[in-house]
């Protein structure tokens, strides 16, 4: 079965063109495994979000699932609070931070990509804090309006801090990439997060490995990796 991989759509009410493009993309997907590798939303404040954007995306994912599209969702740094209700309503299978699958005789490691950016020490510290089960437990029990305010504050802080960070620490650490290949035994890795689409070859312990980086979705186009029934992999842009 064909496998499709997307990440970093950053859907938000102020980006209706991207939302429309994603809904059209879902409507055209047939009989495929769809892997969403994080940051589908610019911010996800909880599965009880009843806003128009959340409801529209959930309905579209549910409709795709009903047509036979097998949806798999991996949390990103923007939508890490997606939970079981979202999975139940959409028909999606929730993936772990690192998910190892087999496709056409190859071991494929799926990540959002932020865990590979180990040079960004401040972000990794923040990530450990907000992804802690106790933090998630507390956040999910706050009133919805409060969670929206917290999400806006975090987004503003992230934008401000990223402006002052060296570009180098916002990309993956090559030693972290090599360690992920070794620990998983994967020959292929697909991730997003860095917004630096491309294909990268490695020689890991006498094995040829490849890392595929998905790009983010913007008015210039959306990025998708596709593995067809024969096992051929393509990284391409989609018109918005």
N, C-alpha and C positions, 0 to 999 in steps of 0.2 A: 504494500500500500504506500502511496505517496506520503511523504512527511514534509510539513511546512513549519518553518521556524521564524518567529517575529519577536521583537523586543522594543522597548523604549518608544512606545507610541505617545505616552504622556497625555492621555486624553483628559481634557478639561473643558468646562463650559465655554471658556474664551477661545477655544480652538475647534469650532464647529466643522471646519473643512476636513480636519484630520479624523474627527469622529465619523463623519459621513463616509470618508474613504475606507475606514475600517469596517463599518457596517456593510458597505458594498463588497469589500473583500470577503467578509463572512458569508454574505449571500451567494457569492460565486464559488465557495469552497464545497467540493463534493467528495465523499468517500476518501478522506485523508486523515492523517494524524496531524493535528494542529498543536504545536508547542509554543506557548506564550511565555517567554523567558524574562518576565519581570518588567516593571514600570509600564504596564498597560495603562495605568492611570497616573496622572500627575500627583494625585494624592488620594488615598483610599482611607476614609476615616472609620470604616466599620461596615459589616455586612447589613446593618440596619439602615444604611443610607437610602433614603427614599427620594433622592433628587432625580430629575429627569434624565441626566446623563447616566447615572448608575442603573436606573431601570431600563433604559434603552439598550445598553450594552449587555446587561444580564438577559434580556429578552432575545437579543440577537444570538448570543452564545447558546442559549437554550434551543432556539430554532435550528441552529447548525448541528447541535448534538442530536436533535430529533431526526435530522436528515442523514445521520450516520457519520458525521464528522466527530472524531474522537479528540476531545479538547483536553489538553494538559496545561496546567497553570503553575508557574514557578514564581514565587514572590521576588520583587525587586526592592530597592531601597525606598521607593515611593509608595508601594502598595503591600508592605510586609504584613499588614493586619488583615489581609484577605483570609477568610476562615471557612469553616465547614458549611455554613449557610450559603455562602456564595457558590461553593462546589455543588451543593444539593440543588440550588435553583438553576444553575447553568449546565449541570451534567458534567462538569470538569473534574479531572483527577488532579489533586494537589501534589506537586512534586517537592522533594526536599531541596535544600540549598545546593547540593551536588547530586545530580541524578545520572546514573549510569544505565544506558540502554544498549541493546544490540540491534544493528541494522545491516543487512546484507553482509553478514559475517564480520562486521567491524564493531568494536566497542566504542560507544559515543558518549562523551561526558558533556552534560548540559549544566550550565551555570548562568546566573544573572551576570556575573562578572565582577561585582564589587569586591568579593573576597580575594580577588587576585591583585587588587590595588593596595598592596601591603605597605607601600612607601607613604601612603596617606595615613599616618598614625592617628591623627585626630579623628578622622572619619571612622577608622576601625574601632576606636574606643567608643565613639557615639553609637556605632552599629551594635556593638556588644550590649550596650546599655538598653537601647530601645527594643532590641529583639529578645531580651531576657523574658522568660515566661511570666515572671511577676509583673514586669512593666506592661506587657501586653494584657495581662489580666486586669490591671488597674485602668489602662487606657480604654479598654472596651466597655468599662462600666461607667465612664464619664458621660454626661449628657451629650447628645449629638452636636449641639451648637458649640459646646466647649471643645470638642474634638476638631471641629472645623477651624476654630480659632487657633488651636495648637498647630494644626497642619499648615495654616497660612504662615504662622510665625516661623516654623521650621523651614518652609520653602524660602522665605525671605532671608533667613540666616544662612541657608545653604548657598543661595545666589551671591550674597555678600562675601562669604568666605571663599567661594570658588574663584571669585575675581582676583583674589590676592594670592592664590596658590600657584606655584610653578606648574607649568603644563606637564612636566615629567612625572610628578607624583600622582597625577590624575589618570595615568595610563597603567596598564598591568605591570607587575614586577616579573621579569623573565624567570627568576629563580622560583617564584610562586607558580608560574605556569609549568615549568619543568617538574616541580614537585607534584602538582596535580596530575600530570600525565603518569608519573611513576607510581603514585599511590593508587590510582584507579586502574592502571593497565590499559587506559584508553588509547586508541589510535587517532581519534578525531575529537575535537572539542568545539562546541558552539556556545557563544555567549554574547551579551550585549553590554550595556552600561557605559562604556567609554565613548560611544558615539564616533568611533573611528573604524568604519567598516573596512574589511579586507580579509585576505587569506594569507596565513603565515605558516611556513614549513619548519619543522624541527627534526633533529636527529637525537632521539632519547634512548640511550642504552642500546644502540644499534637498531632501533626501530624508527621508521619514518612516521612522523606524526604531523597532523595539520590542525591549526587553530583558525576557526571561522569567527569573525567579529561582525555582528549585525549592526547596522546603522540605525539611527533614530528616525522617526517619521516627522516630516516637516512639509511645508508647502512645496519644497523642491522634489519631494517624492518619498515613498516609503520603502523600507528594506525588508527583504524576505530571502531566506535560504530555502532551497527545495531539494529534496532527495527523491528521485523518481523511482519507479518500480524496478528499474535495472540497477539502482544503486548510484547513479550519476548525481553529483552534487553541483548545484548552481547557486551563486549569490547574485541577486539582481535587485534592481529598483523597480518600484511600481509607481505609475503615474498617480498624482493626487488631483 
